[in-house]
Amino acid sequence: MPYVEVPGVRVPIRMWADPASVEDAALRQLRNVSTLPWVKGLAVMPDVHFGKGATVGSVIAMQGAVCPAAVGVDIGCGMSAVRTSLTANDLPGDLSRLRSKIEQAIPVGRGMHDDPVGPGRFHGMATSGWDDFWGRFQGVARAVGFREERAVKQMGTLGSGNHFVELCVDSSDAVWLMLHSGSRTVGKELAEHHIGVAQRLPHNQGLVDRDLAVFVSDTPQMAAYRNDLFWAQEYAKHNRAIMMALFRDVIRKEFKKARPAFGREISCHHNYVGEERYDGMDLLVTRKGAIRAGSGDLGIIPGSMGTGSYIVKGLGNEASFNSASHGAGRRMSRGAAKRRFTARDLQDQTRGVECRKDAGVVDEIPAAYKPIEQVMAHQRDLVEVVAKLRQVICVKG
């Protein structure tokens, strides 16, 4: 569908969703964003919903400013996927052993590796830039400087919440590896530090919402944030790459006879800031719950743990600032899902998927999310579908 334009204060709100379906709290957040004097455009994806600090599924283009809460606390969170040479016929009837092997290889929840894991452990994995990346840790905010050991050991770990590792099968029966994670605790602590700094700055005292506090260009606070932001985005990308390497190792060991091969890794952030140019202006484009979908860009749009996911190619729609949704999007909060559904409901809705089916992950039940097919239908002018996947194993923290 083409976007619907909803009136804003300084800029209109371009919405790839039915405005009547968007909760009032999210609409208020979006209108508040449109009041910012630095904002040059605001696009809303079909998975839009109320978020902490700023709306999930929002793309905010600013000139000379950036809002750290509009990135979120999981800086660089995103997706990675790899097509394998395996087919559905190669998979065993009982997938519980394979799920267990994945969980043993990739720490989940609050878990971390006993010893650091780096690219040097994996044959053929590029190691250039690794030492430089960690060397720059000393230049990030002092608020997290003492966390280096934990940050090193959390590299290559999943976390919890909506993060996952999945084994999927596409419509041609090819097996895919897919995962979703970000910058772990170090990203969260960096984000919280900088949000606090921004909220105390004098130019942010008159804002309609203190969560929309910004850093402005040519200030030491902006320079410090950009340094830490881009480092955390790099951490998130490395984190997914290490996890994918661990995942590939599991598959190689479990399917030795099939000698699996792996295609090119697709990776995309969906909580991040990009430096981009539109209408002759150099802008800082913040995507919170949105992927870049420039012409030809490959991306990943997952559904919930009991539904399908999509590999997509961007169509380069500049009205959306070359963006698309990051997933299905929640239609109810975690608390509401826990109150409404039971572990039995979760078992029913994830039938056929090898995954956790206990009360600890009821907040991730498929019914707590919007239907992914509906979300995809609303963004046909943003992306084209390359492959549709269905998960057969889903690992959560």
ROGU-71242 format. One record per residue (C-alpha): y, x, z. Coordinates in steps of 0.2 Angstrom, whole numbers, plus 2048, in hexadecimal, padded with zeros to 3 digits. Layout:
BEGIN
REC     Y     X     Z
REC     Y     X     Z
...
END
This chain:
BEGIN
REC     Y     X     Z
REC   800   800   800
REC   812   806   7FD
REC   81C   809   80D
REC   826   7FC   816
REC   837   801   81C
REC   83C   7FC   82D
REC   84E   7FD   832
REC   852   80C   83E
REC   862   813   845
REC   866   823   83B
REC   858   822   82F
REC   84C   814   829
REC   83A   814   82F
REC   82E   816   821
REC   81E   80D   826
REC   80D   80E   81E
REC   807   800   829
REC   80A   7EE   82C
REC   819   7EE   839
REC   812   7DE   841
REC   802   7E8   846
REC   80C   7F6   84E
REC   80D   7F4   861
REC   81E   7F1   868
REC   81E   801   873
REC   81B   80C   863
REC   829   803   859
REC   835   807   868
REC   830   819   867
REC   833   81A   854
REC   844   811   856
REC   848   81E   863
REC   844   82C   858
REC   84F   825   84A
REC   85E   827   856
REC   85D   83A   857
REC   86C   842   84E
REC   861   84F   846
REC   854   843   83E
REC   854   843   82B
REC   845   838   828
REC   837   82F   831
REC   826   82A   82A
REC   818   820   833
REC   806   821   82F
REC   7F9   813   82F
REC   7F1   819   83E
REC   801   818   848
REC   800   814   85B
REC   80A   817   86B
REC   809   829   871
REC   80E   833   880
REC   820   83A   87C
REC   820   835   86A
REC   816   829   85E
REC   805   82E   858
REC   805   82D   845
REC   817   831   843
REC   81F   83E   837
REC   831   843   83C
REC   83C   84E   831
REC   84A   856   83A
REC   858   863   834
REC   85C   870   840
REC   851   869   84F
REC   840   866   855
REC   839   85B   862
REC   82A   863   86C
REC   824   852   873
REC   823   84C   861
REC   816   85A   85E
REC   80C   855   86D
REC   803   85F   87A
REC   7F4   864   86F
REC   7FE   86F   863
REC   7F5   872   853
REC   7E7   865   856
REC   7DE   862   846
REC   7CE   861   83C
REC   7C2   86C   833
REC   7B4   868   827
REC   7A7   871   81D
REC   79B   86B   810
REC   78A   872   811
REC   77B   874   804
REC   770   869   810
REC   76C   857   80C
REC   768   849   817
REC   756   84C   813
REC   756   85D   81B
REC   75B   855   82C
REC   74D   851   839
REC   74A   83F   83E
REC   74F   843   850
REC   760   84C   851
REC   761   84E   864
REC   75B   860   863
REC   768   865   856
REC   776   85C   861
REC   770   866   870
REC   771   876   866
REC   783   872   861
REC   788   86F   873
REC   780   87F   879
REC   78A   889   86C
REC   79B   880   86D
REC   7A1   87D   87F
REC   7A8   86C   881
REC   7B3   863   88E
REC   7BB   870   89A
REC   7AE   87D   895
REC   7B1   88E   88E
REC   7A7   89D   888
REC   7A1   8A9   895
REC   7A7   8B8   889
REC   7B4   8B7   87C
REC   7AF   8B2   86A
REC   7B8   8B9   85B
REC   7B6   8BA   849
REC   7AD   8CB   84A
REC   79E   8C2   851
REC   79B   8B9   840
REC   795   8C1   830
REC   7A2   8C0   822
REC   7AF   8B7   82D
REC   7C1   8BF   82A
REC   7C7   8C9   839
REC   7D8   8CE   832
REC   7E7   8C9   83D
REC   7DC   8C5   84C
REC   7E2   8D4   856
REC   7F4   8D0   851
REC   7F2   8BE   856
REC   7EC   8C2   868
REC   7F9   8D0   869
REC   807   8C3   867
REC   800   8BA   876
REC   80C   8C5   881
REC   81A   8BE   877
REC   817   8AB   87B
REC   81F   8A2   88A
REC   81D   8AB   89B
REC   817   89A   8A1
REC   806   89D   89A
REC   806   8B0   89A
REC   7F9   8B1   8A8
REC   7ED   8A5   89F
REC   7E8   8B2   892
REC   7D6   8B4   898
REC   7D3   8A1   898
REC   7DB   8A0   887
REC   7D0   8AD   880
REC   7C0   8A5   887
REC   7C5   893   881
REC   7C6   89A   86F
REC   7B8   891   866
REC   7B7   882   872
REC   7B8   86F   86F
REC   7C1   867   87E
REC   7C0   855   882
REC   7C8   844   87E
REC   7C7   840   86B
REC   7C2   852   866
REC   7B1   853   85E
REC   7A4   85D   855
REC   79A   853   848
REC   78C   854   83B
REC   78F   848   82D
REC   788   842   81D
REC   792   83D   80E
REC   78E   830   801
REC   785   83C   7F6
REC   77A   841   805
REC   782   852   807
REC   783   858   819
REC   794   85D   820
REC   79A   866   830
REC   7AA   85F   837
REC   7B4   862   847
REC   7C4   85D   850
REC   7CD   867   85D
REC   7DE   870   860
REC   7E6   87E   86B
REC   7DD   87A   87B
REC   7E5   87D   88C
REC   7F1   88A   886
REC   7F9   87F   879
REC   7FB   871   886
REC   803   87C   893
REC   80F   883   886
REC   814   872   880
REC   817   86C   892
REC   821   87B   895
REC   82C   879   886
REC   82E   866   888
REC   835   869   89A
REC   841   876   894
REC   847   86A   886
REC   84A   85C   892
REC   856   866   89D
REC   861   86C   88F
REC   873   864   88F
REC   872   85D   87D
REC   863   853   881
REC   86B   84A   890
REC   871   83A   887
REC   861   837   87D
REC   85A   825   87E
REC   849   82D   882
REC   848   83D   88C
REC   837   840   883
REC   840   843   873
REC   849   852   879
REC   84C   85F   86B
REC   84F   871   869
REC   85D   875   85C
REC   85E   884   850
REC   866   894   854
REC   862   893   867
REC   857   89E   871
REC   84D   88E   877
REC   849   88A   865
REC   844   89C   861
REC   839   89C   870
REC   831   88B   86C
REC   82E   890   859
REC   826   8A0   85F
REC   81A   897   86B
REC   817   888   85F
REC   811   892   850
REC   806   89D   85B
REC   7FE   88E   863
REC   7FC   886   851
REC   7F3   897   84C
REC   7E8   896   85C
REC   7E3   885   857
REC   7DE   88A   846
REC   7D4   899   84C
REC   7CC   88E   859
REC   7C5   882   84C
REC   7C0   891   841
REC   7B6   899   84F
REC   7AE   888   853
REC   7A9   885   841
REC   7A1   897   841
REC   797   893   850
REC   792   882   848
REC   78C   88B   838
REC   782   897   842
REC   779   888   84B
REC   775   880   83A
REC   76F   891   833
REC   763   893   841
REC   75D   881   841
REC   75A   880   82E
REC   754   892   82A
REC   748   88C   81D
REC   755   883   814
REC   761   892   814
REC   771   887   815
REC   780   88C   80C
REC   792   887   810
REC   7A1   882   806
REC   7B3   886   809
REC   7BA   881   81A
REC   7C7   873   819
REC   7D3   874   828
REC   7E2   86A   82C
REC   7EE   868   83B
REC   7F4   857   840
REC   7FF   85B   84F
REC   80B   868   849
REC   81C   86D   841
REC   81E   873   82F
REC   82D   87B   827
REC   830   871   817
REC   83D   86C   80A
REC   842   85A   805
REC   851   854   7FB
REC   858   865   7FB
REC   857   867   80E
REC   84D   873   818
REC   845   869   826
REC   839   86A   835
REC   82C   85D   832
REC   822   858   841
REC   812   850   83F
REC   80A   848   84E
REC   7FA   83F   849
REC   7FD   843   836
REC   7F6   84F   82A
REC   800   858   81C
REC   7FB   84F   80B
REC   805   859   7FE
REC   7FE   858   7EC
REC   7ED   85F   7EC
REC   7EC   863   7FF
REC   7DB   860   806
REC   7DA   857   817
REC   7CF   84E   823
REC   7D1   83C   829
REC   7C4   838   836
REC   7BF   827   83D
REC   7B8   823   84E
REC   7A7   82A   855
REC   79D   81C   84D
REC   7A6   81A   83C
REC   7A9   824   82D
REC   7B5   832   829
REC   7BE   838   819
REC   7C2   848   810
REC   7D2   845   806
REC   7DD   84D   7FA
REC   7F0   84B   7FC
REC   7FA   842   7EE
REC   80B   84A   7F3
REC   815   83A   7F7
REC   826   841   7FD
REC   82B   830   804
REC   81E   834   812
REC   823   846   813
REC   813   84A   80A
REC   809   843   819
REC   7FA   838   81D
REC   7F1   831   82C
REC   7E7   83D   838
REC   7D9   830   83C
REC   7D6   81E   840
REC   7E2   81D   84E
REC   7E0   814   85F
REC   7E2   802   860
REC   7E1   802   873
REC   7E4   80F   881
REC   7D6   818   889
REC   7D8   80E   899
REC   7D7   7FE   890
REC   7C7   804   887
REC   7BF   808   897
REC   7C3   7F8   89F
REC   7BD   7EE   890
REC   7AD   7F7   88A
REC   79D   7FD   892
REC   791   80B   88E
REC   786   7FD   887
REC   794   7F9   87B
REC   795   80B   876
REC   782   80C   873
REC   783   7FD   867
REC   793   803   85E
REC   78B   815   85B
REC   77A   810   856
REC   773   81C   84A
REC   77E   82A   850
REC   777   838   85B
REC   785   839   869
REC   789   836   87B
REC   788   824   87F
REC   78D   824   891
REC   79C   81D   89B
REC   7A5   82E   89A
REC   7A9   82B   888
REC   7AC   818   887
REC   7BE   81B   884
REC   7B9   823   873
REC   7AF   813   86E
REC   7B2   80E   85C
REC   7B9   7FE   860
REC   7C8   807   869
REC   7CD   80D   858
REC   7D4   805   848
REC   7C8   802   83A
REC   7C9   812   830
REC   7C7   808   81F
REC   7D6   7FE   823
REC   7E0   80E   827
REC   7DA   816   817
REC   7DF   806   80D
REC   7F1   808   813
REC   7F3   81A   80C
REC   7EC   819   7FB
REC   7FD   820   7F5
REC   7FC   82F   801
REC   7EA   835   7FE
REC   7DB   833   7F3
REC   7C9   834   7FA
REC   7BF   843   7F6
REC   7B0   83F   801
REC   7AB   831   80D
REC   7A1   837   81C
REC   796   82F   829
REC   792   838   839
REC   780   83A   83F
REC   784   846   84E
REC   793   845   858
REC   797   851   866
REC   7A4   84D   873
REC   7AA   855   883
END
